[in-house]
Amino acid sequence: MGIEFTRSERSTVGIEWELALVDRNSGELVSVADEILRALEDPAGQPHPHITGELLLNTVELVSSVHHRVRDAVADLDGQLREVRRVTDPRGIELIGSGSHPFGQWYDQPVANKARYHKLIERTQWWGRNMLIWGMHVHVGIEDREKVMPILNSMLRFFPHLQALSASSPFWGGVDTGYASNRSLMFQQLPTAGLPYQLTSWPDFEAYVDDMKATGTIEDYTEVRWDIRPSPHWGTIEVRFCDGASTHAELAAIAALIHCLVEHLSTLLDEGEELPTLQPWYVRENKWRSARYGLNAVVITDHHGTQKPVSDDIRDLVNVLEPIALRLGCAEELASIVPLIDAGGSAQHQLATAAANDGDLTAVVRTLIADLREGSAPA
């Protein structure tokens, strides 16, 4: 059966940002999302159109409208965050952005009472209950569905760059995992999650979805949970493997890099270029390396097996994409990637904070609270 790909304006951008709810004093996760969302309903009792819940009741998700510039999408989310804080501040609840909570335990977290979540947990059991994770998703509009699979495949070349920049989940259940992004390796345990297959055309994607439906693996294409996937309903490519951004600066920088990369690849297609890809085994190795080492990873950069420190390759990439960023109105956000690399990413900051506080992970939560507060407008 054919899958309609909604006509979308080229290189429009939307961002989804998952945030964890924590107690201001203890830093423990608090499962009060239902209460927060009820308080955000309009006078007629209708849910907020952009602030939603997620799998676990310790999470709220901010969803931007469609924008042409990253800064406008981030400003949209900032406004939503202020709305949330007007509800959470009087209740002694803080928010943090991170791929994981430093010491939260999965078995203490109640699941939201929605049929699709209960179905997911029923099927996936222990692995599904372990999904104590938070991420950010970036949608970029694609005007022609024939571009979708070539761009998706070529975006996998930049998987380690984006994962290294966003890595913010070094701790899991109070343990230093030794990984900059433990979240990425946890999430791929779900059925249909993880790296996408490098399919060559839209009919190939339709055939994949048909096979998965025929075998009862999924009910529809929305249950394809690839790290990068087509989003036919919105007419976008959705990059969904990044850890939750810990600061507004990180959110904007990572979104700008994704925005520029998709537009860059779309432009190459317009010019008749065949987009370069990496062998699937190189893509998989790069995913592991960037999850393990973050910004200190050495990654494979071409099909010949050339290797380079990912932080150096990101710097080069920022220079290459500068003209695209000027065109998209996100030059400032893209340029901010370099100082972020110089300062070290969230995973490094969390580890350094723990070390400076004799392993006290509540200090890490306090730092994450402050990081998210810094640079945002008052509620």
C-alpha positions in Angstrom: 0.0 0.0 0.0 1.3 3.4 -0.9 2.3 5.9 1.8 1.4 9.5 1.0 4.2 12.0 1.8 2.6 15.3 2.7 3.7 18.3 0.6 6.0 20.4 2.8 7.8 23.6 2.3 11.4 23.0 1.7 13.8 23.3 4.7 11.2 24.4 7.2 12.1 23.3 10.7 10.4 22.1 13.8 11.9 20.9 17.1 10.6 18.5 19.9 12.3 18.7 23.2 11.8 16.3 26.1 12.4 17.5 29.6 12.5 15.6 32.9 10.6 16.8 36.0 12.6 16.7 39.2 12.1 17.7 42.8 13.8 21.1 43.5 15.4 19.9 46.8 16.2 16.2 46.3 16.7 16.1 42.5 14.6 13.0 42.3 12.3 12.4 39.4 8.7 13.3 40.1 5.8 11.7 38.2 3.5 14.6 37.9 3.2 15.2 34.2 -0.6 14.6 34.3 -1.0 17.3 36.9 1.1 19.7 35.0 -0.7 19.1 31.7 -4.1 19.5 33.4 -3.0 22.9 34.7 -2.0 23.9 31.2 -5.4 23.1 29.7 -7.5 26.0 28.3 -10.7 27.3 30.1 -12.7 24.8 28.0 -10.6 21.9 29.3 -8.7 21.3 26.0 -5.1 20.2 26.2 -2.3 22.5 25.4 -1.7 22.3 21.6 2.1 22.0 21.9 3.0 20.8 25.4 2.4 17.1 25.8 3.3 14.1 27.9 5.4 11.1 27.0 5.8 7.4 27.9 6.7 8.2 31.5 4.9 10.5 33.9 8.2 12.2 34.8 8.4 13.9 31.3 6.9 16.8 29.5 7.6 17.4 25.8 7.7 20.8 24.1 6.8 20.8 20.4 7.4 23.8 18.3 5.3 25.0 15.4 6.7 24.9 11.9 9.3 27.7 11.3 11.7 28.9 8.7 14.6 29.7 11.1 16.0 27.7 14.0 16.0 30.7 16.3 12.3 31.1 15.8 11.7 27.4 16.7 13.9 27.7 19.8 12.1 30.9 20.8 8.8 29.0 20.4 10.1 26.4 22.8 11.3 29.0 25.2 7.9 30.5 25.4 6.4 27.0 26.1 9.0 26.4 28.8 8.0 29.7 30.5 4.4 28.4 30.4 5.5 25.2 32.1 7.5 27.0 34.7 4.5 29.1 35.7 2.9 25.8 36.8 6.0 24.0 38.1 7.7 26.8 40.0 5.0 27.1 42.7 5.0 23.3 43.1 8.8 23.1 43.9 9.4 21.3 40.6 12.4 21.9 38.3 13.1 20.8 34.8 16.3 19.3 33.4 17.5 18.6 29.8 19.6 15.4 29.6 19.6 12.1 27.8 19.3 10.3 31.2 18.7 11.2 34.9 21.9 10.6 36.8 20.5 8.4 39.5 16.8 7.7 38.7 15.7 4.1 38.7 13.5 2.8 35.9 11.4 0.6 38.1 10.2 3.6 40.2 8.7 5.4 37.1 5.0 5.0 36.3 4.0 4.8 32.7 1.4 7.3 31.2 -2.1 5.8 31.0 -2.3 5.6 27.2 -3.2 2.6 25.1 -0.2 2.9 22.8 2.2 3.0 25.7 0.7 0.0 27.5 0.9 -1.8 24.2 4.6 -0.9 23.9 5.4 -2.1 27.4 3.4 -5.3 27.0 5.4 -6.2 24.0 8.9 -5.0 25.0 8.7 -5.9 28.7 12.0 -5.2 30.6 13.6 -3.3 27.7 10.6 -1.1 27.3 10.4 -0.3 31.0 14.1 0.6 30.9 13.4 3.5 28.5 14.2 6.2 31.2 15.5 8.5 28.5 15.0 12.0 27.1 15.9 13.3 23.6 15.4 16.0 21.1 13.9 15.5 17.6 14.4 17.9 14.7 12.1 17.8 11.6 13.2 19.4 8.3 10.8 19.9 5.5 11.4 18.0 2.2 9.5 19.3 -0.8 9.9 16.1 -2.9 9.5 12.6 -1.5 12.0 11.3 -4.1 14.7 13.2 -2.1 13.8 11.6 1.2 15.7 8.3 1.1 18.9 9.7 -0.6 19.1 12.5 2.0 18.4 10.1 4.9 21.1 7.7 3.7 23.6 10.5 3.4 22.7 12.0 6.8 24.1 8.8 8.3 27.6 10.0 7.5 27.0 12.8 10.1 25.5 10.5 12.7 28.6 10.6 15.0 28.9 14.4 14.7 25.4 15.0 16.0 25.5 12.2 18.6 28.9 13.5 20.0 27.6 17.1 20.2 24.4 16.1 22.0 25.7 13.3 24.2 24.3 13.9 27.7 23.7 10.5 29.3 26.9 9.2 30.9 25.1 8.0 34.1 22.4 5.3 34.3 20.7 4.4 37.6 23.5 6.0 39.6 26.3 4.3 37.7 29.0 5.9 35.5 28.5 3.8 32.3 31.7 4.8 30.6 29.6 6.0 27.7 29.0 9.6 26.7 25.5 8.6 25.3 24.2 5.5 27.0 20.8 6.6 25.9 21.5 5.8 22.2 22.4 2.2 22.9 19.4 1.7 25.2 16.9 3.1 22.8 18.0 0.8 19.9 16.8 -2.2 21.9 13.2 -1.4 21.0 11.7 -3.2 17.9 12.2 -1.1 14.7 14.4 1.3 16.6 18.1 2.0 15.9 19.8 2.7 12.6 17.7 2.8 9.5 18.2 0.5 6.6 19.8 2.2 3.7 16.9 1.9 1.2 17.3 3.4 -2.2 13.8 4.8 -3.0 10.4 5.7 -1.6 8.8 2.5 -2.9 11.5 0.5 -1.0 10.3 2.3 2.2 6.7 1.5 1.4 7.6 -2.2 0.9 9.4 -2.3 4.2 6.4 -0.9 6.0 4.1 -3.4 4.2 6.4 -6.3 5.3 6.4 -5.1 8.9 2.6 -4.7 8.9 2.0 -8.1 7.3 4.0 -9.8 10.0 2.3 -7.9 12.8 5.5 -6.1 13.8 3.9 -2.7 13.5 0.4 -1.4 12.8 1.5 1.6 10.8 4.5 3.6 9.7 4.5 5.7 12.9 5.9 2.7 14.8 9.0 2.7 12.7 11.3 4.2 15.3 14.5 4.6 13.3 17.2 7.0 14.5 16.5 9.0 11.4 13.2 8.4 9.7 10.8 9.8 7.1 7.8 11.5 8.7 5.2 11.2 6.0 2.4 13.0 7.9 4.5 16.1 8.3 6.5 15.9 5.0 9.8 15.9 6.8 12.9 14.0 7.6 13.0 13.5 11.4 16.4 13.3 13.1 15.5 11.7 16.5 18.6 10.1 18.0 20.1 13.1 19.7 20.2 13.1 23.5 18.2 15.7 25.3 19.9 19.1 25.1 21.0 20.5 28.5 21.1 24.1 27.5 19.3 26.5 25.1 22.7 27.0 23.3 23.1 23.3 22.7 19.5 23.0 21.5 20.0 25.8 19.0 23.4 24.7 17.8 22.4 21.1 17.2 19.2 22.0 15.5 21.1 24.4 13.2 23.6 21.8 12.2 20.7 19.4 11.3 18.9 22.1 9.4 22.0 23.1 7.4 23.0 19.5 6.6 19.6 18.6 5.2 19.5 21.7 3.1 23.1 21.1 1.9 22.2 17.6 0.8 19.0 18.8 -0.9 21.0 21.4 -2.8 23.5 18.8 -4.0 20.6 16.7 -5.3 19.3 19.8 -7.2 22.7 20.1 -8.8 22.6 16.5 -10.0 25.1 15.2 -7.5 24.9 11.6 -6.2 25.0 12.0 -2.4 27.9 10.2 -0.7 27.2 7.5 1.8 29.1 5.2 4.2 28.9 1.4 4.3 26.4 0.3 6.9 29.2 -1.3 9.0 31.0 2.0 9.1 27.8 3.8 10.2 27.3 1.2 12.9 30.8 1.5 14.1 30.6 5.3 14.2 27.4 5.1 16.2 29.2 3.0 18.8 32.3 5.2 18.9 30.4 8.4 19.3 28.2 6.9 22.0 31.2 5.6 23.8 33.6 8.6 23.5 31.4 11.6 22.6 33.5 14.5 21.4 36.7 12.5 22.0 35.7 9.9 19.4 37.7 9.2 16.3 35.3 8.4 13.5 35.3 7.0 10.0 34.6 9.9 7.5 34.4 8.3 4.0 34.0 5.0 2.2 37.7 4.5 2.1 37.9 4.2 5.8 39.6 7.5 6.5 39.5 8.3 10.2 39.6 11.7 12.0 38.7 13.1 15.4 35.1 13.9 15.3 35.6 17.3 17.0 38.0 18.3 14.1 35.5 17.1 11.5 32.7 19.1 13.1 34.8 22.2 12.9 35.5 21.6 9.2 31.8 20.9 8.7 30.8 24.2 10.2 33.0 26.0 7.7 31.6 24.1 4.8 28.0 24.8 5.8 28.5 28.5 6.5 26.9 29.6 3.2 23.9 27.4 3.8 23.6 28.8 7.3 23.6 32.3 6.0 20.8 31.3 3.6 18.7 29.7 6.3 19.3 32.5 8.8 21.1 30.4 11.4 24.7 31.5 10.9 25.0 32.5 14.6 23.6 29.3 15.9 25.8 27.2 13.6 29.0 29.2 14.6 28.2 28.6 18.3 29.1 24.9 17.8 32.8 25.7 17.9 32.8 27.3 21.4 30.5 24.4 22.6 33.2 21.9 21.4 35.9 24.0 23.1 34.0 24.0 26.4 33.2 20.3 26.2 29.7 18.7 25.9 27.1 18.0 28.5 28.4 14.4 29.2 31.8 15.8 30.0 30.3 18.5 32.2 28.2 16.0 34.1 31.2 13.7 34.7 33.4 16.7 35.8 30.7 17.9 38.2 30.4 14.4 39.8 34.2 14.2 40.2 34.3 17.6 41.8 31.7 16.6 44.3 33.1 13.3 45.4 30.7 11.4 43.2 27.5 13.1 44.5 25.1 12.8 41.6 22.6 15.2 43.2 25.2 17.9 42.4 24.9 16.9 38.8 21.2 17.4 38.9 21.6 20.8 40.5 24.0 21.7 37.7 21.5 20.5 35.0 18.8 22.6 36.6 21.0 25.7 36.6 22.1 25.0 33.0 18.5 25.0 31.8 17.6 28.1 33.7 20.6 30.0 32.4 19.9 31.9 29.2 16.2 31.5 29.4 13.8 34.3 30.0 12.0 34.5 33.4 8.7 32.8 33.7 
